[in-house]
Amino acid sequence: MISGIKKLLDLWQRYKVWRIIRQSEKFAKELRDKGYKPRKPWDVGIWILLLFLGCDDRVEDPNKSNIIVTMLRVDRIEIHDWLWITPAPIWGNLESEEVDVEGMVVHWWSNMYWDEDDSSGHYKLLSNRRNRAVWYDNFGNRDTMDVDVDTLRWTTDRYSEVDSLGYFFNVLRPVRVMQDKGSGSYMKLFWSIENTLIDSQEIFLMD
């Protein structure tokens, strides 16, 4: 029994890796087809110019570096009925002629969480609140309550590290009970670069 479960988990892990690779290849082809060049935005992405400030006590003026952030836009994720978690890859790129971006940290969070001890619903944080959320259950009931997101399961990895080519990756993991609940079907994804840049996008979690 245990060995069978391990085989299933191994197959599932291989499937996730295969899916990410396939999506990455598709993404690279889109860039080639669109004639993407460094420091130019592409249509499927969110493009931001980041002014990165670094302080040095030995000089009077702070160091200023321009960093271009390009983030893949995910308009929707189709939630599978036969899976509890539906993995969806997302990635972005940092570019700069003034500072080395390798090793920079991208922090992620969302407004939707779930409790691994209660599969009957999920939590959606109130706007600009980290400790107050609306509970949506399978029967359409709602209840506003205090929460501690650090004790809940996240729908995103908490951080990514930028590689030598300037790319960073993440896998979003919405769960089955997050679909088909009115406004609860929209997940907000946030990220920051080295605690300097904060941005977001809204993702529709569809049936």
Backbone torsions as a table, in degrees:
resi	resn	phi	psi	omega
1	MET	NA	-49.0	-179.0
2	ILE	-63.5	-41.9	-179.4
3	SER	-64.5	-35.9	177.7
4	GLY	-64.1	-40.5	178.2
5	ILE	-65.1	-40.8	179.0
6	LYS	-62.8	-39.4	178.5
7	LYS	-64.2	-41.2	178.3
8	LEU	-64.0	-41.9	178.2
9	LEU	-64.1	-38.7	178.6
10	ASP	-65.2	-42.9	177.8
11	LEU	-63.0	-40.5	179.1
12	TRP	-63.7	-41.0	178.7
13	GLN	-64.4	-41.2	177.8
14	ARG	-63.4	-38.9	178.6
15	TYR	-63.1	-42.2	-179.9
16	LYS	-63.3	-42.9	178.4
17	VAL	-62.8	-44.4	179.5
18	TRP	-60.8	-41.0	-178.8
19	ARG	-66.2	-41.3	179.7
20	ILE	-64.6	-42.5	179.2
21	ILE	-62.3	-44.2	-179.7
22	ARG	-62.5	-43.8	178.8
23	GLN	-65.0	-37.4	179.3
24	SER	-65.3	-41.9	178.2
25	GLU	-63.8	-40.2	177.7
26	LYS	-63.5	-41.3	179.1
27	PHE	-62.6	-44.6	179.3
28	ALA	-62.5	-38.9	178.6
29	LYS	-65.4	-39.3	178.0
30	GLU	-61.3	-40.5	179.1
31	LEU	-64.0	-42.9	179.1
32	ARG	-64.5	-42.7	-179.0
33	ASP	-65.0	-32.5	-179.5
34	LYS	-85.8	-1.4	179.8
35	GLY	66.2	36.7	-177.8
36	TYR	-62.0	134.6	175.5
37	LYS	-124.2	152.5	179.8
38	PRO	-52.2	141.4	179.7
39	ARG	64.5	25.4	172.8
40	LYS	-124.2	135.5	179.8
41	PRO	-75.2	154.3	171.5
42	TRP	-115.2	156.9	-168.1
43	ASP	-62.4	-31.3	-175.5
44	VAL	-85.5	2.6	-173.8
45	GLY	-115.1	169.5	172.1
46	ILE	-104.4	121.1	-171.7
47	TRP	-113.4	127.3	-174.3
48	ILE	-137.8	139.7	172.7
49	LEU	-98.5	118.6	-176.1
50	LEU	-105.2	126.6	173.4
51	LEU	-93.5	107.1	-174.6
52	PHE	-94.2	121.4	-177.4
53	LEU	-102.7	131.0	175.6
54	GLY	-127.6	125.5	-175.7
55	CYS	-93.9	143.0	177.6
56	ASP	-137.9	118.6	-176.2
57	ASP	-65.7	-16.8	-175.6
58	ARG	-82.6	-11.5	179.7
59	VAL	-124.6	158.5	-177.0
60	GLU	-78.0	-37.0	-176.7
61	ASP	-101.6	142.4	177.1
62	PRO	-69.6	151.3	175.5
63	ASN	-74.3	138.1	179.9
64	LYS	-123.8	130.2	-179.9
65	SER	-133.5	136.5	176.8
66	ASN	-90.1	128.7	177.1
67	ILE	-126.9	129.2	177.0
68	ILE	-96.3	124.3	-179.4
69	VAL	-108.8	123.0	176.3
70	THR	-119.4	121.7	-176.5
71	MET	-119.3	133.3	175.3
72	LEU	-62.0	134.0	175.6
73	ARG	-92.3	125.5	176.4
74	VAL	-108.1	104.9	-177.1
75	ASP	-74.3	-35.3	-176.2
76	ARG	-156.4	157.1	174.1
77	ILE	-129.3	125.2	177.8
78	GLU	-83.6	114.1	-178.2
79	ILE	-79.4	125.5	-179.2
80	HIS	-84.4	133.7	178.6
81	ASP	-70.7	-25.4	-175.5
82	TRP	-92.8	3.8	176.0
83	LEU	-125.0	142.6	173.9
84	TRP	-74.2	-43.4	178.5
85	ILE	-113.5	131.2	175.2
86	THR	-107.2	105.1	-178.7
87	PRO	-75.5	139.9	178.3
88	ALA	-140.5	116.4	-178.0
89	PRO	-73.8	150.0	174.5
90	ILE	-145.4	149.7	-178.2
91	TRP	-153.4	167.8	178.0
92	GLY	-152.5	-176.8	-176.7
93	ASN	-145.6	141.3	173.3
94	LEU	-114.0	138.6	177.5
95	GLU	-137.1	139.2	177.4
96	SER	-159.9	140.7	174.5
97	GLU	-95.8	0.1	-172.4
98	GLU	-118.3	-16.1	-177.1
99	VAL	-146.8	148.4	178.1
100	ASP	-78.8	118.6	-176.6
101	VAL	-88.7	-13.6	-178.6
102	GLU	-60.4	132.9	179.0
103	GLY	88.8	-6.4	175.7
104	MET	-63.6	151.8	-175.2
105	VAL	-108.9	130.3	175.1
106	VAL	-105.2	121.4	178.5
107	HIS	-98.6	137.4	-177.4
108	TRP	-123.2	150.0	167.9
109	TRP	-161.1	165.6	179.8
110	SER	-136.0	-177.3	178.2
111	ASN	-104.6	10.3	-177.7
112	MET	-127.8	134.0	-176.1
113	TYR	-141.6	165.0	175.5
114	TRP	-143.2	160.5	-177.1
115	ASP	-104.5	121.4	-177.5
116	GLU	-68.4	-12.7	176.8
117	ASP	-95.7	-0.2	-179.1
118	ASP	-146.5	101.7	-176.7
119	SER	-91.7	13.6	-175.6
120	SER	-87.6	-1.1	-178.8
121	GLY	-179.5	-166.1	179.9
122	HIS	-148.6	169.1	179.4
123	TYR	-109.0	142.0	173.0
124	LYS	-127.8	118.2	-176.4
125	LEU	-65.0	144.7	171.6
126	LEU	-69.9	154.7	-176.9
127	SER	-57.0	128.7	178.1
128	ASN	61.1	26.7	178.6
129	ARG	-128.1	129.1	180.0
130	ARG	-99.2	-12.1	-175.2
131	ASN	-124.4	15.2	-179.0
132	ARG	-137.4	126.6	-173.2
133	ALA	-144.5	162.2	172.5
134	VAL	-101.2	130.5	176.5
135	TRP	-92.3	124.7	176.7
136	TYR	-110.7	124.4	178.4
137	ASP	-107.9	176.5	-175.9
138	ASN	-66.8	-14.4	-176.0
139	PHE	-101.7	7.5	178.8
140	GLY	86.6	5.7	178.8
141	ASN	-79.9	151.5	178.1
142	ARG	-131.8	147.1	178.8
143	ASP	-153.0	125.9	178.6
144	THR	-87.8	132.3	-175.4
145	MET	-153.2	166.0	173.7
146	ASP	-79.6	142.7	-180.0
147	VAL	-138.7	161.7	171.0
148	ASP	-121.8	102.7	-173.4
149	VAL	-63.7	-21.8	179.9
150	ASP	-70.9	-15.6	177.5
151	THR	-97.3	-3.3	-177.7
152	LEU	-104.0	168.6	176.1
153	ARG	-87.0	131.2	-178.0
154	TRP	-87.0	156.5	175.7
155	THR	-96.8	9.3	179.5
156	THR	-147.6	153.2	169.0
157	ASP	-63.3	151.2	-175.3
158	ARG	-81.0	-26.6	178.5
159	TYR	-155.3	157.7	173.4
160	SER	-131.3	156.2	177.1
161	GLU	-116.1	134.8	-177.8
162	VAL	-73.4	131.9	-177.7
163	ASP	-87.1	-174.8	-174.0
164	SER	-67.2	-19.5	178.5
165	LEU	-95.4	0.8	178.6
166	GLY	90.9	5.3	-177.7
167	TYR	-94.9	149.7	173.3
168	PHE	-138.4	150.8	-171.0
169	PHE	-133.2	156.7	178.3
170	ASN	-154.5	160.7	174.5
171	VAL	-128.1	118.6	175.7
172	LEU	-80.7	144.3	-174.2
173	ARG	-136.2	64.1	174.2
174	PRO	-67.5	152.5	-177.5
175	VAL	-108.4	166.4	-171.3
176	ARG	-58.2	-36.8	-175.9
177	VAL	-74.9	-1.9	179.7
178	MET	-87.9	-3.8	-179.6
179	GLN	-92.2	157.2	169.6
180	ASP	56.9	49.3	176.6
181	LYS	-132.5	45.6	178.5
182	GLY	62.6	-126.2	-178.8
183	SER	-66.2	-18.0	177.7
184	GLY	-70.0	-7.4	-180.0
185	SER	-85.5	3.0	177.8
186	TYR	-113.2	121.3	179.4
187	MET	-104.7	134.8	176.5
188	LYS	-99.4	126.4	178.5
189	LEU	-110.0	130.2	-179.4
190	PHE	-118.4	154.4	173.0
191	TRP	-153.0	157.1	175.5
192	SER	-139.1	150.4	179.9
193	ILE	-109.2	113.5	179.7
194	GLU	50.2	36.2	178.9
195	ASN	59.6	20.6	-178.8
196	THR	-107.3	-44.3	-178.2
197	LEU	-107.9	134.6	174.6
198	ILE	-126.9	129.0	177.4
199	ASP	-147.6	176.4	-176.2
200	SER	-156.1	165.7	169.4
201	GLN	-148.0	151.3	179.8
202	GLU	-100.5	134.0	-175.9
203	ILE	-122.1	128.3	179.1
204	PHE	-84.4	124.2	177.2
205	LEU	-96.0	101.4	-170.9
206	MET	-99.1	158.4	177.1
207	ASP	-68.0	NA	NA
